[in-house]
Amino acid sequence: MTPSHPSRQPVQYSAPVVYSGTHPVNSHKKFWLFVALSATITAAAFIALASLFWSQFTPDEQHQLIEMVHRHMVYVVAIIVMFIGGWIVWLDAVLYTYVLPTVQVADETLMIYTVNPSHRIKIDASKDMNRLAALINEGAERYEALFAGVEDKIRQARQEVEQDKNVLAAIVGQLPEGIIICNPSGSILLFNKKAQEVLTLREKSCDNPNFEKLSGPFLGLGRNISSIIDPAQIDRAVTEISGKLNGLSDRQADVLAGHPVSFFSITGPMGNLLSIEMVPILDHRQKLAGFILIIHDLTQACTLEARRMVMQVLSGFQHGLDEIWSSVETLLAHSQSTTFHQTQVLKLIYDHTCRMKELIRISSSEPADFQTISPITLLDSSRPEFYDFDLFNRPEASPDLQEYFLTNITYTVFDTETTGLDPRTDEIISIGAVRIVNNRLLRDDVFNTLVDPKRDVGVESIKVHGIQPEMLQGQPPIEVALSYFKRFSENTVLIGHNAAFDMRMIQIKEPVTGIRFTQPVLDTMFLSAVLHPAHRYHSLEAIAERLGLCIKGRHTAVGDATATAEIFLKFVPLLARKNILTLKDAILASQKTDYARIRY
């Protein structure tokens, strides 16, 4: 529960980053700075002229002038105050009818032609500024219609270009083996559902299916495979393949490019035995450009093989029973020649034979859980969330993350819901997060958990987020929830809306949890103030309305995190227009806003 306009400042919080960069001075401050400078120069010139004029008077004239001012001091002061007050009122009117509307019109025009063609400028300013805004809105109507047509054509062309990729992803998704494709540094570019099933434990909560039980590693695009599989085993397999490739001639490499593989085994999160085959991906120079991991669930394969053997035994057993049942049926048909005791024995054998045949029939009719190939469905619009081959072209990680372009960084966008707004006394009751990889929001890579606050939840807080106290019973404590969230967000930049509040809620728990988040933090509230300094409101709702976004699940941790992620992705091209390109630029620009002085 992140307050949109925080007013409490009980404890100070400083984001764990060093701010650096440049940012233009706020237009409001710049205007009054100009006024103060102009007034100072004017006053200096006036004093200089007055001194020169005063020196021309005789002593008697100077004395008479002083006496006259003393007699009419009230009027003189009143005239000066009225003059200064009139100038301040006039300057304030100029500020709010010309200066700030000019900045607002410029910012919102840029927004129309970059991220939100449906946005229209609404200002209350001078007649000339209102006329300018109306003309821009009129042009925006035509631009939106043209933009829609161009977007349709681009969408159609993109669908044709990505059709092959979607075919590949659909086929890979239906394979009975787990498939993971990585680039040379181990970043995951593709994985299918089978890999997700055997390598992770992402279970839905029994009490509330919208939340997850915290267990198992995290598998996702952009994550490093070393977070799932022991990096030592990956390194050994890569070294083995590299050695095999280096020992081949160019001609042999062309012929045997698919053959130099490496095998190793691991234990899955559910205790199942997994056999992993690493296959290299080679570029045109026969250099390692990545690798494919093919995962076989040996435990499941052994179970299926045992089931097949049982089915074969049952089939043979049923054949023998059929013969016994047929013989007994024949004897019963001629039971007139047998004694009563023999007849009863035959009936008993017949009844038991019938029961055993029925049991075998039922056992044989149960699903055998054999692997089958399901019908493949191709996606018509957006690419699946399980792959992104553009990650092949991403630059390798460098020690100086602040020099990274904003589009090349992996982000964890998060939000918390709390019992109140005081970090010293209130507790976190929900954490939600989504990830941005390769400048794309991964809607399926979600962290969403409730937290047991070990205290009562206030009625006013419940009215905001709707989380009832009984929903929190039996949920993980804060130290468990934060440990999993830290794993979910490792090696990423954090993003939040009014993130200082959320980070303070987490930071104040460090003595209890021993968990510290040291990665850089960006705040969309700060960035909104950077991009739209003429606007007074920078809440999630206000920003989303300006950008033409619809917030779903407001005041839920995942809902607010998703909205924040969508806002940030809209901000990236706008920041680029202001020459804010890197993480370093964005952090420094944020520091220059008024919001940067807020402390919790």
C-alpha positions in Angstrom: 0.0 0.0 0.0 2.1 2.9 -1.3 0.6 6.3 -0.4 0.3 8.6 -3.4 0.9 11.8 -1.5 2.8 11.0 1.6 2.9 13.5 4.4 4.2 11.6 7.3 8.0 11.7 7.8 8.6 9.7 11.0 11.9 8.1 9.9 14.4 9.0 7.2 15.1 6.6 4.3 17.7 7.0 1.7 17.7 4.7 -1.4 20.7 2.5 -1.5 22.2 4.2 -4.6 24.6 7.1 -5.3 22.8 9.7 -7.4 24.7 11.3 -10.2 23.9 13.1 -13.5 22.1 16.3 -14.7 18.6 17.5 -14.8 17.0 20.8 -15.8 15.8 23.1 -13.0 12.0 23.0 -12.4 10.2 25.6 -14.5 8.5 27.1 -11.5 11.7 27.6 -9.6 13.5 28.8 -12.8 10.8 31.5 -13.3 11.1 32.8 -9.8 14.8 32.6 -9.9 14.7 34.8 -13.0 12.3 37.2 -11.2 14.6 37.4 -8.2 17.7 38.0 -10.4 15.8 40.7 -12.4 14.6 42.4 -9.2 18.1 42.4 -7.8 19.6 43.9 -10.9 16.7 46.5 -11.1 17.1 47.4 -7.4 20.9 47.8 -7.8 20.4 50.1 -10.8 17.7 52.1 -8.9 20.0 52.5 -5.9 22.9 53.6 -8.1 20.7 56.2 -9.9 19.2 57.3 -6.6 22.6 57.8 -5.1 23.7 59.8 -8.1 20.6 61.9 -7.9 20.9 62.4 -4.1 24.5 63.7 -4.5 23.1 66.5 -6.7 21.1 67.9 -3.7 22.4 70.6 -1.3 22.5 69.7 2.4 19.4 71.8 3.0 17.5 70.1 0.2 18.5 66.7 1.5 17.3 67.6 5.0 13.9 68.8 3.6 13.5 65.7 1.6 14.2 63.4 4.6 11.7 65.4 6.7 9.0 65.1 4.1 9.5 61.3 3.9 9.3 61.0 7.7 6.0 63.0 7.8 4.5 60.8 5.1 6.2 57.4 6.0 2.9 55.5 6.1 2.0 56.6 2.6 5.4 55.9 1.3 5.5 52.3 2.8 1.9 51.7 1.5 2.9 52.7 -2.0 6.0 50.5 -1.9 4.0 47.5 -0.6 1.2 48.0 -3.1 3.8 48.3 -5.9 5.6 45.1 -4.9 2.4 43.2 -4.2 1.0 44.2 -7.6 4.1 43.0 -9.3 4.0 39.7 -7.5 0.4 39.1 -8.4 1.0 40.1 -12.0 4.1 37.8 -12.2 2.2 34.9 -10.6 -0.5 35.4 -13.3 2.1 35.3 -16.0 3.6 32.1 -14.4 0.3 30.2 -14.4 -1.2 31.6 -17.6 1.8 31.6 -19.9 5.0 30.0 -18.5 3.7 26.8 -16.9 1.0 26.2 -19.6 3.8 26.5 -22.2 5.8 23.8 -20.4 2.7 21.6 -20.0 1.7 22.0 -23.7 5.2 21.0 -24.7 5.3 18.0 -22.4 1.8 16.8 -23.4 2.4 17.3 -27.1 5.5 15.1 -26.8 3.4 12.6 -25.0 0.8 12.5 -27.8 3.4 12.0 -30.5 5.4 9.3 -28.6 3.4 7.1 -26.2 -0.3 8.1 -26.1 -1.9 9.4 -29.4 -5.3 9.4 -27.7 -4.3 12.0 -25.1 -5.7 15.5 -25.4 -4.3 18.7 -23.8 -6.5 20.2 -21.2 -5.3 23.5 -19.7 -6.7 26.5 -18.0 -4.5 29.3 -19.2 -4.6 32.5 -21.3 -6.7 32.8 -24.4 -3.7 32.4 -26.7 -2.5 29.3 -24.9 -6.0 27.7 -25.0 -6.2 28.4 -28.7 -2.7 26.8 -29.2 -3.9 23.7 -27.2 -7.0 23.4 -29.3 -5.0 23.5 -32.5 -2.7 20.8 -31.2 -5.6 18.7 -30.2 -7.1 19.1 -33.7 -3.9 17.9 -35.2 -3.7 15.1 -32.7 -7.1 13.8 -34.0 -5.7 13.4 -37.5 -2.4 12.0 -36.2 -4.3 9.4 -34.1 -6.2 8.2 -37.2 -3.0 8.0 -39.2 -1.2 6.3 -36.4 -3.9 3.7 -36.1 -3.6 2.8 -39.7 0.2 2.6 -39.6 0.1 0.5 -36.4 -2.2 -2.0 -38.1 0.2 -2.3 -41.0 3.1 -2.7 -38.6 1.2 -5.3 -36.6 0.4 -7.3 -39.7 4.1 -7.2 -40.9 5.3 -8.1 -37.4 2.9 -11.1 -37.3 4.3 -12.4 -40.5 7.9 -11.9 -39.4 7.3 -13.6 -36.1 5.2 -16.5 -37.5 8.3 -18.7 -37.7 9.3 -17.9 -34.2 5.8 -18.7 -32.9 5.8 -22.0 -34.8 9.0 -22.9 -33.1 7.9 -21.9 -29.7 4.6 -23.8 -30.1 6.4 -26.9 -31.1 9.0 -26.7 -28.4 6.2 -26.0 -25.8 4.7 -29.4 -26.6 7.8 -31.5 -26.5 7.8 -34.3 -23.8 11.3 -33.2 -22.7 12.2 -30.0 -20.9 14.0 -27.5 -23.2 16.0 -24.5 -22.1 18.1 -22.3 -24.5 20.7 -20.0 -23.0 23.2 -17.5 -24.4 27.0 -18.0 -23.7 26.7 -16.2 -20.3 23.9 -18.5 -19.2 21.0 -16.0 -19.6 17.8 -18.0 -20.4 16.3 -17.2 -23.8 13.7 -19.9 -24.1 12.1 -22.5 -21.9 9.0 -24.7 -22.3 6.4 -25.8 -19.8 8.0 -29.2 -19.2 11.2 -27.5 -18.1 9.2 -25.3 -15.8 7.4 -28.3 -14.3 10.5 -30.3 -13.5 12.8 -27.5 -12.3 10.4 -25.3 -10.3 7.8 -25.5 -7.6 5.3 -22.7 -8.2 2.2 -23.8 -6.3 -1.0 -21.8 -5.9 -2.1 -21.2 -2.3 -5.0 -23.5 -1.3 -6.7 -20.6 0.6 -6.4 -18.1 -2.2 -5.4 -19.1 -5.8 -4.4 -15.5 -6.5 -1.4 -16.0 -4.3 1.5 -18.5 -4.4 3.2 -20.8 -1.9 6.8 -19.8 -1.6 8.9 -22.8 -2.7 11.5 -23.8 -5.3 13.8 -21.8 -7.6 12.6 -19.2 -10.1 12.8 -19.9 -13.8 12.3 -17.0 -16.2 13.6 -15.2 -19.2 16.7 -13.2 -18.6 17.5 -15.1 -15.4 20.8 -17.0 -15.3 20.7 -20.8 -15.5 23.1 -20.9 -12.5 20.2 -19.9 -10.2 18.5 -23.2 -11.2 21.5 -25.6 -11.8 24.8 -25.7 -10.0 27.1 -23.4 -12.0 30.0 -25.8 -11.6 28.1 -28.4 -13.5 27.3 -25.9 -16.3 30.9 -24.8 -16.5 32.2 -28.4 -16.7 29.7 -29.2 -19.5 30.6 -26.0 -21.4 34.3 -26.8 -21.0 33.8 -30.3 -22.2 32.0 -29.2 -25.3 34.5 -26.4 -26.0 37.3 -29.0 -25.8 35.5 -31.2 -28.3 34.9 -28.3 -30.6 38.5 -27.1 -30.5 39.7 -30.6 -31.4 37.7 -30.7 -34.6 38.8 -29.4 -38.0 36.5 -27.0 -39.8 35.2 -29.8 -42.0 34.6 -32.1 -39.0 32.8 -29.2 -37.2 30.4 -28.8 -40.1 29.6 -32.5 -40.1 29.6 -33.0 -36.4 28.2 -29.7 -35.2 25.3 -31.3 -33.5 27.3 -34.2 -32.0 29.7 -32.7 -29.4 27.3 -32.9 -26.4 27.7 -33.2 -22.7 25.6 -35.2 -20.2 25.2 -34.7 -16.5 22.4 -35.4 -13.9 20.9 -33.4 -11.1 18.2 -33.8 -8.5 15.1 -31.7 -9.1 13.2 -29.7 -6.5 10.7 -32.5 -6.0 13.5 -35.1 -5.4 13.2 -36.5 -8.9 16.3 -37.6 -10.9 16.9 -35.4 -14.0 19.3 -36.3 -16.8 20.5 -33.2 -18.7 22.0 -33.1 -22.2 23.8 -30.0 -23.2 23.9 -29.3 -26.9 26.0 -26.3 -28.3 24.7 -23.6 -30.5 27.4 -22.5 -33.0 27.7 -19.3 -35.0 29.0 -19.1 -38.6 32.6 -19.2 -37.3 31.9 -22.5 -35.3 32.2 -20.6 -32.1 29.9 -21.2 -29.1 26.9 -18.8 -29.4 24.8 -20.5 -26.7 23.6 -23.9 -25.6 20.5 -26.0 -25.4 19.7 -28.0 -22.2 17.4 -31.0 -22.9 16.0 -32.3 -19.6 14.8 -35.9 -19.1 12.8 -36.8 -16.0 14.3 -40.2 -15.3 12.0 -40.8 -12.3 8.9 -40.3 -14.4 10.4 -42.4 -17.2 11.1 -45.3 -14.7 7.5 -44.9 -13.4 6.1 -45.1 -16.9 8.2 -48.1 -17.8 7.1 -49.9 -14.7 3.5 -49.2 -15.6 4.0 -50.6 -19.0 5.4 -53.8 -17.5 2.5 -54.1 -15.1 0.1 -53.6 -18.0 1.8 -56.4 -19.9 1.6 -58.8 -16.9 -2.1 -57.9 -16.4 -2.7 -58.6 -20.0 -1.2 -62.1 -19.8 -3.0 -62.7 -16.5 -6.3 -61.7 -18.0 -5.7 -64.2 -20.8 -5.2 -67.1 -18.3 -8.3 -66.0 -16.3 -10.4 -66.0 -19.5 -9.4 -69.7 -20.1 -10.3 -70.6 -16.4 -13.6 -68.7 -16.6 -14.5 -70.5 -19.9 -13.7 -73.9 -18.4 -15.7 -73.3 -15.2 -18.6 -72.0 -17.2 -18.5 -75.3 -19.3 -18.5 -77.4 -16.1 -21.4 -75.5 -14.6 -23.4 -76.1 -17.8 -23.0 -79.9 -17.1 -23.5 -79.6 -13.3 -26.3 -82.2 -13.3 -23.7 -85.0 -13.3 -21.8 -83.5 -10.3 -22.4 -83.6 -6.6 -23.9 -80.6 -4.8 -20.5 -80.0 -3.1 -18.7 -79.9 -6.4 -21.3 -77.6 -7.9 -20.8 -75.1 -5.0 -17.1 -75.2 -5.5 -17.4 -74.5 -9.2 -19.8 -71.6 -8.5 -17.4 -70.1 -6.0 -14.5 -70.4 -8.5 -16.8 -68.8 -11.1 -17.7 -65.8 -8.9 -14.1 -65.1 -7.9 -13.0 -65.4 -11.5 -15.6 -62.8 -12.5 -14.5 -60.4 -9.8 -10.8 -60.7 -10.9 -11.7 -60.1 -14.5 -13.6 -57.0 -13.5 -10.7 -55.7 -11.4 -8.3 -56.3 -14.3 -10.7 -54.6 -16.7 -10.9 -51.5 -14.4 -7.1 -51.4 -14.0 -6.5 -51.7 -17.7 -9.0 -48.9 -18.5 -7.2 -46.4 -16.2 -5.0 -43.8 -17.9 -1.5 -45.0 -18.4 0.0 -41.5 -18.3 2.0 -42.3 -21.5 3.4 -39.2 -23.2 1.2 -38.1 -26.1 1.6 -35.2 -28.5 -1.1 -32.6 -28.0 -2.5 -30.5 -30.9 -0.3 -27.5 -31.5 -1.9 -24.1 -31.3 -0.1 -21.2 -32.9 -0.4 -17.7 -31.4 -2.0 -15.0 -33.6 -0.8 -11.9 -31.9 1.9 -11.5 -29.3 4.8 -13.8 -28.9 4.7 -16.3 -26.0 6.1 -15.2 -22.7 8.4 -18.3 -22.6 11.0 -17.0 -25.1 12.7 -13.9 -26.4 15.5 -14.6 -29.0 16.4 -10.8 -29.0 18.2 -11.6 -25.7 20.9 -13.2 -27.9 21.9 -9.7 -28.9 22.0 -8.1 -25.5 25.3 -6.8 -24.3 27.2 -8.8 -21.6 26.9 -7.6 -18.1 29.4 -5.0 -17.0 30.5 -4.0 -13.4 29.2 -0.4 -13.9 25.4 -1.0 -14.1 24.8 2.8 -14.0 26.3 3.2 -17.4 23.7 0.7 -18.9 21.0 2.0 -21.2 17.5 1.9 -19.6 16.3 -0.4 -22.4 19.1 -3.0 -21.7 18.4 -3.5 -17.9 16.4 -6.2 -16.3 13.9 -4.8 -13.7 11.8 -6.1 -10.9 8.8 -3.8 -10.4 7.3 -4.3 -7.0 4.7 -3.0 -4.5 3.7 -3.8 -1.0 0.4 -3.7 0.9 0.7 -2.8 4.6 -1.3 -2.5 7.8 -0.8 1.3 7.7 1.5 4.2 6.7 3.9 4.3 9.6 7.0 2.1 8.9 7.9 2.1 12.6 4.7 0.4 13.8 3.0 -1.1 10.7 3.8 -4.3 8.9 3.9 -5.6 5.3 1.0 -8.0 4.6 1.5 -8.5 0.8 4.3 -8.3 -1.7 3.8 -8.4 -5.4 6.2 -8.0 -8.3 6.6 -8.5 -12.0 9.7 -8.4 -14.2 10.8 -6.3 -17.2 13.3 -8.1 -19.5 14.6 -6.7 -22.8 12.2 -3.7 -22.4 9.2 -6.0 -22.3 6.9 -6.8 -19.4 6.7 -10.5 -18.6 3.2 -10.9 -17.3 3.7 -14.6 -16.5 6.8 -14.0 -14.4 5.0 -12.9 -11.2 5.8 -12.9 -7.5 2.7 -12.6 -5.4 2.5 -13.6 -1.7 0.6 -12.7 1.5 2.6 -12.2 4.7 1.5 -12.9 8.2 2.0 -9.6 10.1 1.8 -11.2 13.5 -0.6 -8.4 14.5 -4.1 -7.0 13.8 -4.9 -5.3 10.6 -6.7 -1.9 10.9 -10.2 -1.4 9.5 -9.1 1.6 7.5 -6.3 -0.4 5.9 -8.7 -3.2 5.0 -10.9 -0.6 3.2 -8.0 0.2 0.9 -6.5 -3.2 0.0 -9.4 -5.6 1.0 -7.1 -8.1 2.7 -9.0 -9.7 5.6 -7.2 -10.9 8.7 -8.3 -14.5 8.2 -6.5 -14.5 4.8 -3.2 -13.9 6.6 -3.4 -16.8 9.0 -0.9 -19.5 8.2 0.9 -17.3 5.6 4.8 -17.1 5.6 6.3 -14.6 8.0 8.1 -11.5 6.8 11.6 -13.1 7.0 10.5 -16.0 4.7 8.7 -13.8 2.3 11.6 -11.3 1.9 14.1 -14.1 1.4 12.1 -15.4 -1.6 11.5 -11.9 -2.9 15.3 -11.3 -2.7 15.9 -14.4 -4.8 13.2 -13.3 -7.2 14.7 -9.8 -7.7 18.4 -10.7 -7.6 20.6 -9.1 -10.3 17.9 -6.6 -11.3 17.1 -3.0 -10.7 14.1 -2.3 -8.5 11.3 -0.1 -9.6 8.4 1.2 -7.4 5.9 4.0 -7.2 6.8 6.1 -4.2 9.4 3.4 -3.6 10.9 5.2 -0.6 7.9 4.1 1.5 8.2 0.4 0.4 11.9 0.3 0.8 11.7 1.8 4.2 9.1 -0.9 5.2 11.7 -3.5 4.0 14.7 -1.8 5.4 13.3 -1.4 8.9 13.0 -5.2 9.1 16.7 -5.8 8.4 17.5 -6.5 12.1 14.8 -9.2 12.2 15.3 -10.7 8.7 19.0 -10.1 8.1 18.1 -9.4 4.5 19.3 -6.3 2.8 18.4 -5.1 -0.7 21.4 -3.2 -2.1 20.5 -2.9 -5.8 19.6 0.5 -7.4 16.0 1.7 -7.1 14.0 3.8 -9.6 10.8 5.6 -8.7 8.1 6.3 -11.3 6.7 9.1 -9.1 10.1 10.9 -9.3 10.4 10.1 -13.1 6.9 11.6 -13.6 8.0 14.8 -11.9 11.0 14.8 -14.2 8.9 14.4 -17.4 5.9 16.5 -16.4 7.1 19.2 -14.0 4.1 21.4 -14.9 1.7 18.8 -13.5 0.8 18.9 -9.9 -0.3 15.3 -9.4 1.9 12.3 -9.8 -0.2 9.5 -8.3 -0.6 6.2 -10.2 -4.1 7.2 -11.3 -3.0 10.6 -12.6 0.0 9.3 -14.5 -2.0 6.4 -16.0 -4.7 8.8 -17.2 -2.1 11.0 -18.9 -0.5 8.0 -20.6 -3.8 6.3 -21.6 -3.3 3.3 -19.4 -6.0 1.3 -17.5 -5.1 0.2 -14.0 -6.4 -3.3 -13.1 -6.3 -4.5 -9.5 -5.7 -1.1 -7.9 -4.4 -1.4 -4.3 -3.4 -4.9 -4.8 0.4 -5.5 -4.7 0.6 -7.2 -8.1 -2.0 -4.9 -9.7 -0.1 -1.8 -8.6 3.3 -3.4 -9.6 1.9 -4.2 -13.1 0.6 -0.7 -13.5 3.9 0.8 -12.4 5.7 -1.5 -14.9 3.5 -0.3 -17.8 4.0 3.3 -16.8 7.8 2.9 -16.7 7.8 1.3 -20.2 5.9 4.4 -21.4 8.4 6.7 -19.7 11.5 5.2 -21.4 11.0 6.9 -24.8 10.0 10.1 -23.1 13.1 10.1 -21.0 15.2 9.4 -24.1 13.8 12.7 -25.6 15.2 14.5 -22.6 18.6 12.8 -23.1 18.0 10.6 -20.0 19.3 7.4 -21.5 21.2 5.5 -18.8 20.4 4.3 -15.3 22.9 7.0 -14.0 21.0 9.7 -15.9 17.6 8.5 -14.5 18.9 8.4 -10.9 20.3 11.9 -11.0 17.3 13.3 -12.7 15.1 11.8 -9.9 17.3 13.4 -7.3 16.6 16.9 -8.6 12.9 16.6 -8.0 11.0 17.9 -4.9 9.9 14.3 -4.1 13.5 13.3 -3.5 13.4 15.2 -0.2 10.6 13.0 1.2 11.9 10.9 4.0 10.3 8.1 6.0 
